[in-house]
């Protein structure tokens, strides 16, 4: 096993759990997803924060430890 691979596994598992707990919804490609469908997820370099982006244009920053929302940015047309 290469150095760091356990860290990668931990991050991927954490991301999956986070998506399941925050209501991630899968969707068929021919149907527009609900606006709150999470399309992207990224961790901060220190692993303490998670950022999510939704189909509806909302970006949220979360505390990775508690799961609490820290900040929200909403796209305005």
PyMOL Python script that loads the backbone (N, CA, C, O; Angstrom):
from pymol import cmd

cmd.read_pdbstr("""\
ATOM      1  N   UNK A   1       0.842  -1.177   0.000  1.00  0.00           N
ATOM      2  CA  UNK A   1       0.000   0.000   0.000  1.00  0.00           C
ATOM      3  C   UNK A   1       0.886   1.238   0.000  1.00  0.00           C
ATOM      4  O   UNK A   1       1.830   1.325   0.784  1.00  0.00           O
ATOM      5  N   UNK A   2       0.592   2.182  -0.862  1.00  0.00           N
ATOM      6  CA  UNK A   2       1.390   3.389  -0.979  1.00  0.00           C
ATOM      7  C   UNK A   2       1.103   4.355   0.172  1.00  0.00           C
ATOM      8  O   UNK A   2       0.018   4.356   0.753  1.00  0.00           O
ATOM      9  N   UNK A   3       2.100   5.166   0.479  1.00  0.00           N
ATOM     10  CA  UNK A   3       1.934   6.174   1.525  1.00  0.00           C
ATOM     11  C   UNK A   3       0.806   7.122   1.148  1.00  0.00           C
ATOM     12  O   UNK A   3       0.732   7.592   0.012  1.00  0.00           O
ATOM     13  N   UNK A   4      -0.067   7.400   2.101  1.00  0.00           N
ATOM     14  CA  UNK A   4      -1.168   8.315   1.863  1.00  0.00           C
ATOM     15  C   UNK A   4      -2.441   7.665   1.359  1.00  0.00           C
ATOM     16  O   UNK A   4      -3.489   8.312   1.331  1.00  0.00           O
ATOM     17  N   UNK A   5      -2.379   6.398   0.958  1.00  0.00           N
ATOM     18  CA  UNK A   5      -3.585   5.775   0.405  1.00  0.00           C
ATOM     19  C   UNK A   5      -4.672   5.610   1.458  1.00  0.00           C
ATOM     20  O   UNK A   5      -5.858   5.661   1.131  1.00  0.00           O
ATOM     21  N   UNK A   6      -4.291   5.415   2.714  1.00  0.00           N
ATOM     22  CA  UNK A   6      -5.280   5.340   3.782  1.00  0.00           C
ATOM     23  C   UNK A   6      -5.979   6.685   3.951  1.00  0.00           C
ATOM     24  O   UNK A   6      -7.178   6.737   4.224  1.00  0.00           O
ATOM     25  N   UNK A   7      -5.234   7.758   3.788  1.00  0.00           N
ATOM     26  CA  UNK A   7      -5.815   9.104   3.883  1.00  0.00           C
ATOM     27  C   UNK A   7      -6.824   9.313   2.761  1.00  0.00           C
ATOM     28  O   UNK A   7      -7.902   9.865   2.986  1.00  0.00           O
ATOM     29  N   UNK A   8      -6.479   8.876   1.564  1.00  0.00           N
ATOM     30  CA  UNK A   8      -7.390   9.014   0.423  1.00  0.00           C
ATOM     31  C   UNK A   8      -8.659   8.213   0.677  1.00  0.00           C
ATOM     32  O   UNK A   8      -9.759   8.704   0.424  1.00  0.00           O
ATOM     33  N   UNK A   9      -8.523   6.991   1.173  1.00  0.00           N
ATOM     34  CA  UNK A   9      -9.700   6.164   1.489  1.00  0.00           C
ATOM     35  C   UNK A   9     -10.576   6.859   2.526  1.00  0.00           C
ATOM     36  O   UNK A   9     -11.800   6.876   2.402  1.00  0.00           O
ATOM     37  N   UNK A  10      -9.944   7.431   3.547  1.00  0.00           N
ATOM     38  CA  UNK A  10     -10.690   8.122   4.599  1.00  0.00           C
ATOM     39  C   UNK A  10     -11.457   9.313   4.029  1.00  0.00           C
ATOM     40  O   UNK A  10     -12.623   9.519   4.366  1.00  0.00           O
ATOM     41  N   UNK A  11     -10.811  10.093   3.173  1.00  0.00           N
ATOM     42  CA  UNK A  11     -11.462  11.261   2.576  1.00  0.00           C
ATOM     43  C   UNK A  11     -12.637  10.831   1.710  1.00  0.00           C
ATOM     44  O   UNK A  11     -13.707  11.436   1.777  1.00  0.00           O
ATOM     45  N   UNK A  12     -12.454   9.790   0.895  1.00  0.00           N
ATOM     46  CA  UNK A  12     -13.540   9.327   0.032  1.00  0.00           C
ATOM     47  C   UNK A  12     -14.710   8.782   0.840  1.00  0.00           C
ATOM     48  O   UNK A  12     -15.867   9.048   0.516  1.00  0.00           O
ATOM     49  N   UNK A  13     -14.414   8.023   1.888  1.00  0.00           N
ATOM     50  CA  UNK A  13     -15.488   7.503   2.740  1.00  0.00           C
ATOM     51  C   UNK A  13     -16.205   8.633   3.465  1.00  0.00           C
ATOM     52  O   UNK A  13     -17.430   8.626   3.587  1.00  0.00           O
ATOM     53  N   UNK A  14     -15.428   9.610   3.946  1.00  0.00           N
ATOM     54  CA  UNK A  14     -16.030  10.759   4.623  1.00  0.00           C
ATOM     55  C   UNK A  14     -16.936  11.531   3.675  1.00  0.00           C
ATOM     56  O   UNK A  14     -18.021  11.964   4.064  1.00  0.00           O
ATOM     57  N   UNK A  15     -16.494  11.706   2.429  1.00  0.00           N
ATOM     58  CA  UNK A  15     -17.299  12.429   1.443  1.00  0.00           C
ATOM     59  C   UNK A  15     -18.598  11.688   1.167  1.00  0.00           C
ATOM     60  O   UNK A  15     -19.654  12.311   1.065  1.00  0.00           O
ATOM     61  N   UNK A  16     -18.533  10.365   1.045  1.00  0.00           N
ATOM     62  CA  UNK A  16     -19.740   9.580   0.796  1.00  0.00           C
ATOM     63  C   UNK A  16     -20.712   9.697   1.963  1.00  0.00           C
ATOM     64  O   UNK A  16     -21.906   9.910   1.753  1.00  0.00           O
ATOM     65  N   UNK A  17     -20.222   9.562   3.171  1.00  0.00           N
ATOM     66  CA  UNK A  17     -21.088   9.699   4.360  1.00  0.00           C
ATOM     67  C   UNK A  17     -21.686  11.095   4.402  1.00  0.00           C
ATOM     68  O   UNK A  17     -22.879  11.248   4.668  1.00  0.00           O
ATOM     69  N   UNK A  18     -20.878  12.114   4.145  1.00  0.00           N
ATOM     70  CA  UNK A  18     -21.356  13.493   4.147  1.00  0.00           C
ATOM     71  C   UNK A  18     -22.488  13.674   3.138  1.00  0.00           C
ATOM     72  O   UNK A  18     -23.506  14.293   3.449  1.00  0.00           O
ATOM     73  N   UNK A  19     -22.311  13.136   1.932  1.00  0.00           N
ATOM     74  CA  UNK A  19     -23.338  13.268   0.896  1.00  0.00           C
ATOM     75  C   UNK A  19     -24.622  12.565   1.301  1.00  0.00           C
ATOM     76  O   UNK A  19     -25.715  13.087   1.080  1.00  0.00           O
ATOM     77  N   UNK A  20     -24.498  11.394   1.889  1.00  0.00           N
ATOM     78  CA  UNK A  20     -25.692  10.669   2.319  1.00  0.00           C
ATOM     79  C   UNK A  20     -26.419  11.403   3.438  1.00  0.00           C
ATOM     80  O   UNK A  20     -27.648  11.456   3.450  1.00  0.00           O
ATOM     81  N   UNK A  21     -25.674  11.966   4.370  1.00  0.00           N
ATOM     82  CA  UNK A  21     -26.284  12.661   5.499  1.00  0.00           C
ATOM     83  C   UNK A  21     -26.873  14.014   5.136  1.00  0.00           C
ATOM     84  O   UNK A  21     -27.760  14.504   5.835  1.00  0.00           O
ATOM     85  N   UNK A  22     -26.402  14.624   4.062  1.00  0.00           N
ATOM     86  CA  UNK A  22     -26.906  15.943   3.688  1.00  0.00           C
ATOM     87  C   UNK A  22     -27.965  15.878   2.594  1.00  0.00           C
ATOM     88  O   UNK A  22     -28.345  16.910   2.041  1.00  0.00           O
ATOM     89  N   UNK A  23     -28.444  14.678   2.274  1.00  0.00           N
ATOM     90  CA  UNK A  23     -29.543  14.556   1.328  1.00  0.00           C
ATOM     91  C   UNK A  23     -29.132  14.485  -0.121  1.00  0.00           C
ATOM     92  O   UNK A  23     -29.912  14.866  -0.994  1.00  0.00           O
ATOM     93  N   UNK A  24     -27.933  14.009  -0.411  1.00  0.00           N
ATOM     94  CA  UNK A  24     -27.507  13.844  -1.809  1.00  0.00           C
ATOM     95  C   UNK A  24     -28.515  12.960  -2.530  1.00  0.00           C
ATOM     96  O   UNK A  24     -28.946  11.934  -2.003  1.00  0.00           O
ATOM     97  N   UNK A  25     -28.880  13.360  -3.717  1.00  0.00           N
ATOM     98  CA  UNK A  25     -29.870  12.625  -4.505  1.00  0.00           C
ATOM     99  C   UNK A  25     -29.271  12.300  -5.859  1.00  0.00           C
ATOM    100  O   UNK A  25     -28.724  13.180  -6.524  1.00  0.00           O
ATOM    101  N   UNK A  26     -29.368  11.040  -6.275  1.00  0.00           N
ATOM    102  CA  UNK A  26     -28.928  10.702  -7.630  1.00  0.00           C
ATOM    103  C   UNK A  26     -30.079  10.993  -8.586  1.00  0.00           C
ATOM    104  O   UNK A  26     -31.231  11.079  -8.159  1.00  0.00           O
ATOM    105  N   UNK A  27     -29.780  11.146  -9.872  1.00  0.00           N
ATOM    106  CA  UNK A  27     -30.814  11.470 -10.830  1.00  0.00           C
ATOM    107  C   UNK A  27     -30.490  10.882 -12.195  1.00  0.00           C
ATOM    108  O   UNK A  27     -29.329  10.630 -12.518  1.00  0.00           O
ATOM    109  N   UNK A  28     -31.528  10.669 -12.988  1.00  0.00           N
ATOM    110  CA  UNK A  28     -31.355  10.164 -14.346  1.00  0.00           C
ATOM    111  C   UNK A  28     -30.903  11.316 -15.244  1.00  0.00           C
ATOM    112  O   UNK A  28     -31.301  12.461 -15.034  1.00  0.00           O
ATOM    113  N   UNK A  29     -30.081  11.015 -16.236  1.00  0.00           N
ATOM    114  CA  UNK A  29     -29.510  12.059 -17.078  1.00  0.00           C
ATOM    115  C   UNK A  29     -30.547  12.794 -17.925  1.00  0.00           C
ATOM    116  O   UNK A  29     -30.293  13.918 -18.358  1.00  0.00           O
ATOM    117  N   UNK A  30     -31.701  12.189 -18.169  1.00  0.00           N
ATOM    118  CA  UNK A  30     -32.712  12.830 -19.005  1.00  0.00           C
ATOM    119  C   UNK A  30     -33.710  13.668 -18.204  1.00  0.00           C
ATOM    120  O   UNK A  30     -34.612  14.275 -18.782  1.00  0.00           O
ATOM    121  N   UNK A  31     -33.557  13.705 -16.899  1.00  0.00           N
ATOM    122  CA  UNK A  31     -34.470  14.456 -16.041  1.00  0.00           C
ATOM    123  C   UNK A  31     -33.653  15.504 -15.289  1.00  0.00           C
ATOM    124  O   UNK A  31     -32.611  15.193 -14.710  1.00  0.00           O
ATOM    125  N   UNK A  32     -34.130  16.738 -15.302  1.00  0.00           N
ATOM    126  CA  UNK A  32     -33.439  17.792 -14.544  1.00  0.00           C
ATOM    127  C   UNK A  32     -33.539  17.469 -13.062  1.00  0.00           C
ATOM    128  O   UNK A  32     -34.630  17.176 -12.572  1.00  0.00           O
ATOM    129  N   UNK A  33     -32.441  17.516 -12.346  1.00  0.00           N
ATOM    130  CA  UNK A  33     -32.470  17.198 -10.918  1.00  0.00           C
ATOM    131  C   UNK A  33     -33.091  18.325 -10.108  1.00  0.00           C
ATOM    132  O   UNK A  33     -33.195  19.453 -10.590  1.00  0.00           O
ATOM    133  N   UNK A  34     -33.501  18.028  -8.886  1.00  0.00           N
ATOM    134  CA  UNK A  34     -33.988  19.079  -7.997  1.00  0.00           C
ATOM    135  C   UNK A  34     -32.874  20.095  -7.747  1.00  0.00           C
ATOM    136  O   UNK A  34     -31.699  19.731  -7.796  1.00  0.00           O
ATOM    137  N   UNK A  35     -33.207  21.344  -7.485  1.00  0.00           N
ATOM    138  CA  UNK A  35     -32.191  22.393  -7.299  1.00  0.00           C
ATOM    139  C   UNK A  35     -31.200  22.102  -6.176  1.00  0.00           C
ATOM    140  O   UNK A  35     -30.063  22.569  -6.229  1.00  0.00           O
ATOM    141  N   UNK A  36     -31.609  21.337  -5.156  1.00  0.00           N
ATOM    142  CA  UNK A  36     -30.713  21.075  -4.026  1.00  0.00           C
ATOM    143  C   UNK A  36     -29.811  19.861  -4.244  1.00  0.00           C
ATOM    144  O   UNK A  36     -29.121  19.439  -3.316  1.00  0.00           O
ATOM    145  N   UNK A  37     -29.802  19.295  -5.447  1.00  0.00           N
ATOM    146  CA  UNK A  37     -28.951  18.145  -5.740  1.00  0.00           C
ATOM    147  C   UNK A  37     -27.492  18.568  -5.748  1.00  0.00           C
ATOM    148  O   UNK A  37     -27.103  19.468  -6.492  1.00  0.00           O
ATOM    149  N   UNK A  38     -26.688  17.917  -4.921  1.00  0.00           N
ATOM    150  CA  UNK A  38     -25.263  18.226  -4.828  1.00  0.00           C
ATOM    151  C   UNK A  38     -24.545  17.642  -6.039  1.00  0.00           C
ATOM    152  O   UNK A  38     -24.632  16.444  -6.308  1.00  0.00           O
ATOM    153  N   UNK A  39     -23.833  18.503  -6.765  1.00  0.00           N
ATOM    154  CA  UNK A  39     -23.100  18.072  -7.947  1.00  0.00           C
ATOM    155  C   UNK A  39     -21.598  18.008  -7.719  1.00  0.00           C
ATOM    156  O   UNK A  39     -20.895  17.293  -8.435  1.00  0.00           O
ATOM    157  N   UNK A  40     -21.096  18.742  -6.735  1.00  0.00           N
ATOM    158  CA  UNK A  40     -19.658  18.718  -6.489  1.00  0.00           C
ATOM    159  C   UNK A  40     -19.364  18.891  -5.004  1.00  0.00           C
ATOM    160  O   UNK A  40     -20.096  19.550  -4.265  1.00  0.00           O
ATOM    161  N   UNK A  41     -18.257  18.268  -4.602  1.00  0.00           N
ATOM    162  CA  UNK A  41     -17.819  18.307  -3.208  1.00  0.00           C
ATOM    163  C   UNK A  41     -16.300  18.440  -3.196  1.00  0.00           C
ATOM    164  O   UNK A  41     -15.616  17.802  -3.997  1.00  0.00           O
ATOM    165  N   UNK A  42     -15.773  19.257  -2.302  1.00  0.00           N
ATOM    166  CA  UNK A  42     -14.324  19.372  -2.154  1.00  0.00           C
ATOM    167  C   UNK A  42     -13.993  19.606  -0.684  1.00  0.00           C
ATOM    168  O   UNK A  42     -14.761  20.229   0.049  1.00  0.00           O
ATOM    169  N   UNK A  43     -12.843  19.099  -0.272  1.00  0.00           N
ATOM    170  CA  UNK A  43     -12.348  19.308   1.081  1.00  0.00           C
ATOM    171  C   UNK A  43     -11.299  20.408   1.078  1.00  0.00           C
ATOM    172  O   UNK A  43     -10.563  20.566   0.103  1.00  0.00           O
ATOM    173  N   UNK A  44     -11.227  21.168   2.163  1.00  0.00           N
ATOM    174  CA  UNK A  44     -10.159  22.145   2.320  1.00  0.00           C
ATOM    175  C   UNK A  44      -8.846  21.376   2.498  1.00  0.00           C
ATOM    176  O   UNK A  44      -8.869  20.212   2.898  1.00  0.00           O
ATOM    177  N   UNK A  45      -7.712  22.004   2.210  1.00  0.00           N
ATOM    178  CA  UNK A  45      -6.427  21.311   2.345  1.00  0.00           C
ATOM    179  C   UNK A  45      -6.178  20.715   3.733  1.00  0.00           C
ATOM    180  O   UNK A  45      -5.524  19.679   3.856  1.00  0.00           O
ATOM    181  N   UNK A  46      -6.697  21.368   4.779  1.00  0.00           N
ATOM    182  CA  UNK A  46      -6.494  20.845   6.129  1.00  0.00           C
ATOM    183  C   UNK A  46      -7.556  19.824   6.536  1.00  0.00           C
ATOM    184  O   UNK A  46      -7.475  19.247   7.621  1.00  0.00           O
ATOM    185  N   UNK A  47      -8.557  19.595   5.668  1.00  0.00           N
ATOM    186  CA  UNK A  47      -9.596  18.607   5.937  1.00  0.00           C
ATOM    187  C   UNK A  47     -10.641  19.036   6.948  1.00  0.00           C
ATOM    188  O   UNK A  47     -11.477  18.226   7.351  1.00  0.00           O
ATOM    189  N   UNK A  48     -10.611  20.294   7.367  1.00  0.00           N
ATOM    190  CA  UNK A  48     -11.548  20.765   8.392  1.00  0.00           C
ATOM    191  C   UNK A  48     -12.848  21.318   7.831  1.00  0.00           C
ATOM    192  O   UNK A  48     -13.831  21.463   8.558  1.00  0.00           O
ATOM    193  N   UNK A  49     -12.854  21.624   6.540  1.00  0.00           N
ATOM    194  CA  UNK A  49     -14.055  22.172   5.912  1.00  0.00           C
ATOM    195  C   UNK A  49     -14.366  21.412   4.633  1.00  0.00           C
ATOM    196  O   UNK A  49     -13.482  20.847   3.988  1.00  0.00           O
ATOM    197  N   UNK A  50     -15.653  21.414   4.284  1.00  0.00           N
ATOM    198  CA  UNK A  50     -16.127  20.796   3.049  1.00  0.00           C
ATOM    199  C   UNK A  50     -16.933  21.844   2.309  1.00  0.00           C
ATOM    200  O   UNK A  50     -17.713  22.575   2.919  1.00  0.00           O
ATOM    201  N   UNK A  51     -16.751  21.922   1.003  1.00  0.00           N
ATOM    202  CA  UNK A  51     -17.547  22.843   0.196  1.00  0.00           C
ATOM    203  C   UNK A  51     -18.382  22.015  -0.771  1.00  0.00           C
ATOM    204  O   UNK A  51     -17.886  21.071  -1.386  1.00  0.00           O
ATOM    205  N   UNK A  52     -19.656  22.377  -0.898  1.00  0.00           N
ATOM    206  CA  UNK A  52     -20.548  21.667  -1.815  1.00  0.00           C
ATOM    207  C   UNK A  52     -21.171  22.660  -2.783  1.00  0.00           C
ATOM    208  O   UNK A  52     -21.392  23.823  -2.445  1.00  0.00           O
ATOM    209  N   UNK A  53     -21.449  22.186  -3.983  1.00  0.00           N
ATOM    210  CA  UNK A  53     -22.133  22.990  -4.988  1.00  0.00           C
ATOM    211  C   UNK A  53     -23.347  22.241  -5.497  1.00  0.00           C
ATOM    212  O   UNK A  53     -23.271  21.042  -5.766  1.00  0.00           O
ATOM    213  N   UNK A  54     -24.473  22.940  -5.635  1.00  0.00           N
ATOM    214  CA  UNK A  54     -25.714  22.282  -6.044  1.00  0.00           C
ATOM    215  C   UNK A  54     -26.114  22.659  -7.463  1.00  0.00           C
ATOM    216  O   UNK A  54     -25.618  23.631  -8.034  1.00  0.00           O
ATOM    217  N   UNK A  55     -27.013  21.876  -8.009  1.00  0.00           N
ATOM    218  CA  UNK A  55     -27.585  22.113  -9.328  1.00  0.00           C
ATOM    219  C   UNK A  55     -28.221  23.500  -9.405  1.00  0.00           C
ATOM    220  O   UNK A  55     -28.160  24.155 -10.446  1.00  0.00           O
ATOM    221  N   UNK A  56     -28.822  23.942  -8.319  1.00  0.00           N
ATOM    222  CA  UNK A  56     -29.508  25.232  -8.283  1.00  0.00           C
ATOM    223  C   UNK A  56     -28.588  26.426  -8.103  1.00  0.00           C
ATOM    224  O   UNK A  56     -29.064  27.561  -8.071  1.00  0.00           O
ATOM    225  N   UNK A  57     -27.278  26.206  -7.985  1.00  0.00           N
ATOM    226  CA  UNK A  57     -26.337  27.310  -7.894  1.00  0.00           C
ATOM    227  C   UNK A  57     -25.974  27.738  -6.487  1.00  0.00           C
ATOM    228  O   UNK A  57     -25.382  28.801  -6.303  1.00  0.00           O
ATOM    229  N   UNK A  58     -26.315  26.934  -5.490  1.00  0.00           N
ATOM    230  CA  UNK A  58     -25.958  27.265  -4.118  1.00  0.00           C
ATOM    231  C   UNK A  58     -24.638  26.590  -3.764  1.00  0.00           C
ATOM    232  O   UNK A  58     -24.438  25.404  -4.024  1.00  0.00           O
ATOM    233  N   UNK A  59     -23.743  27.372  -3.164  1.00  0.00           N
ATOM    234  CA  UNK A  59     -22.472  26.841  -2.673  1.00  0.00           C
ATOM    235  C   UNK A  59     -22.489  26.976  -1.158  1.00  0.00           C
ATOM    236  O   UNK A  59     -22.824  28.032  -0.620  1.00  0.00           O
ATOM    237  N   UNK A  60     -22.122  25.894  -0.477  1.00  0.00           N
ATOM    238  CA  UNK A  60     -22.113  25.917   0.989  1.00  0.00           C
ATOM    239  C   UNK A  60     -20.758  25.465   1.498  1.00  0.00           C
ATOM    240  O   UNK A  60     -20.105  24.600   0.915  1.00  0.00           O
ATOM    241  N   UNK A  61     -20.353  26.077   2.607  1.00  0.00           N
ATOM    242  CA  UNK A  61     -19.147  25.653   3.307  1.00  0.00           C
ATOM    243  C   UNK A  61     -19.605  25.028   4.620  1.00  0.00           C
ATOM    244  O   UNK A  61     -20.395  25.612   5.362  1.00  0.00           O
ATOM    245  N   UNK A  62     -19.086  23.818   4.892  1.00  0.00           N
ATOM    246  CA  UNK A  62     -19.491  23.039   6.055  1.00  0.00           C
ATOM    247  C   UNK A  62     -18.291  22.775   6.953  1.00  0.00           C
ATOM    248  O   UNK A  62     -17.155  22.717   6.484  1.00  0.00           O
ATOM    249  N   UNK A  63     -18.549  22.618   8.234  1.00  0.00           N
ATOM    250  CA  UNK A  63     -17.541  22.135   9.160  1.00  0.00           C
ATOM    251  C   UNK A  63     -17.512  20.613   9.017  1.00  0.00           C
ATOM    252  O   UNK A  63     -18.521  19.951   9.260  1.00  0.00           O
ATOM    253  N   UNK A  64     -16.369  20.053   8.627  1.00  0.00           N
ATOM    254  CA  UNK A  64     -16.282  18.614   8.369  1.00  0.00           C
ATOM    255  C   UNK A  64     -16.465  17.787   9.639  1.00  0.00           C
ATOM    256  O   UNK A  64     -16.929  16.649   9.568  1.00  0.00           O
ATOM    257  N   UNK A  65     -16.115  18.329  10.775  1.00  0.00           N
ATOM    258  CA  UNK A  65     -16.230  17.584  12.023  1.00  0.00           C
ATOM    259  C   UNK A  65     -17.647  17.508  12.557  1.00  0.00           C
ATOM    260  O   UNK A  65     -18.095  16.451  13.002  1.00  0.00           O
ATOM    261  N   UNK A  66     -18.352  18.629  12.513  1.00  0.00           N
ATOM    262  CA  UNK A  66     -19.701  18.672  13.099  1.00  0.00           C
ATOM    263  C   UNK A  66     -20.816  18.529  12.061  1.00  0.00           C
ATOM    264  O   UNK A  66     -21.940  18.163  12.403  1.00  0.00           O
ATOM    265  N   UNK A  67     -20.503  18.819  10.791  1.00  0.00           N
ATOM    266  CA  UNK A  67     -21.527  18.788   9.749  1.00  0.00           C
ATOM    267  C   UNK A  67     -22.372  20.048   9.698  1.00  0.00           C
ATOM    268  O   UNK A  67     -23.337  20.118   8.937  1.00  0.00           O
ATOM    269  N   UNK A  68     -22.017  21.044  10.501  1.00  0.00           N
ATOM    270  CA  UNK A  68     -22.783  22.295  10.524  1.00  0.00           C
ATOM    271  C   UNK A  68     -22.401  23.191   9.357  1.00  0.00           C
ATOM    272  O   UNK A  68     -21.233  23.285   8.978  1.00  0.00           O
ATOM    273  N   UNK A  69     -23.407  23.844   8.797  1.00  0.00           N
ATOM    274  CA  UNK A  69     -23.177  24.803   7.716  1.00  0.00           C
ATOM    275  C   UNK A  69     -22.539  26.062   8.292  1.00  0.00           C
ATOM    276  O   UNK A  69     -23.034  26.628   9.267  1.00  0.00           O
ATOM    277  N   UNK A  70     -21.428  26.500   7.678  1.00  0.00           N
ATOM    278  CA  UNK A  70     -20.730  27.690   8.134  1.00  0.00           C
ATOM    279  C   UNK A  70     -21.080  28.921   7.317  1.00  0.00           C
ATOM    280  O   UNK A  70     -21.173  30.027   7.850  1.00  0.00           O
ATOM    281  N   UNK A  71     -21.277  28.720   6.006  1.00  0.00           N
ATOM    282  CA  UNK A  71     -21.561  29.849   5.131  1.00  0.00           C
ATOM    283  C   UNK A  71     -22.297  29.346   3.898  1.00  0.00           C
ATOM    284  O   UNK A  71     -22.129  28.201   3.479  1.00  0.00           O
ATOM    285  N   UNK A  72     -23.123  30.233   3.319  1.00  0.00           N
ATOM    286  CA  UNK A  72     -23.906  29.881   2.122  1.00  0.00           C
ATOM    287  C   UNK A  72     -23.837  31.025   1.119  1.00  0.00           C
ATOM    288  O   UNK A  72     -23.948  32.200   1.470  1.00  0.00           O
ATOM    289  N   UNK A  73     -23.647  30.638  -0.152  1.00  0.00           N
ATOM    290  CA  UNK A  73     -23.644  31.596  -1.252  1.00  0.00           C
ATOM    291  C   UNK A  73     -24.702  31.136  -2.246  1.00  0.00           C
ATOM    292  O   UNK A  73     -24.668  29.991  -2.699  1.00  0.00           O
ATOM    293  N   UNK A  74     -25.641  32.015  -2.592  1.00  0.00           N
ATOM    294  CA  UNK A  74     -26.724  31.667  -3.502  1.00  0.00           C
ATOM    295  C   UNK A  74     -26.574  32.463  -4.786  1.00  0.00           C
ATOM    296  O   UNK A  74     -26.426  33.685  -4.758  1.00  0.00           O
ATOM    297  N   UNK A  75     -26.613  31.766  -5.903  1.00  0.00           N
ATOM    298  CA  UNK A  75     -26.531  32.426  -7.217  1.00  0.00           C
ATOM    299  C   UNK A  75     -27.811  33.187  -7.476  1.00  0.00           C
ATOM    300  O   UNK A  75     -28.906  32.635  -7.368  1.00  0.00           O
ATOM    301  N   UNK A  76     -27.673  34.441  -7.814  1.00  0.00           N
ATOM    302  CA  UNK A  76     -28.854  35.263  -8.134  1.00  0.00           C
ATOM    303  C   UNK A  76     -28.870  35.527  -9.633  1.00  0.00           C
ATOM    304  O   UNK A  76     -27.871  35.966 -10.201  1.00  0.00           O
ATOM    305  N   UNK A  77     -29.995  35.261 -10.268  1.00  0.00           N
ATOM    306  CA  UNK A  77     -30.132  35.500 -11.716  1.00  0.00           C
ATOM    307  C   UNK A  77     -30.262  36.965 -12.021  1.00  0.00           C
ATOM    308  O   UNK A  77     -30.385  37.345 -13.185  1.00  0.00           O
TER     309      UNK A  77
END
""", "prot")
cmd.dss("prot")
cmd.show_as("cartoon", "prot")
cmd.util.cbc("prot")
cmd.orient("prot")
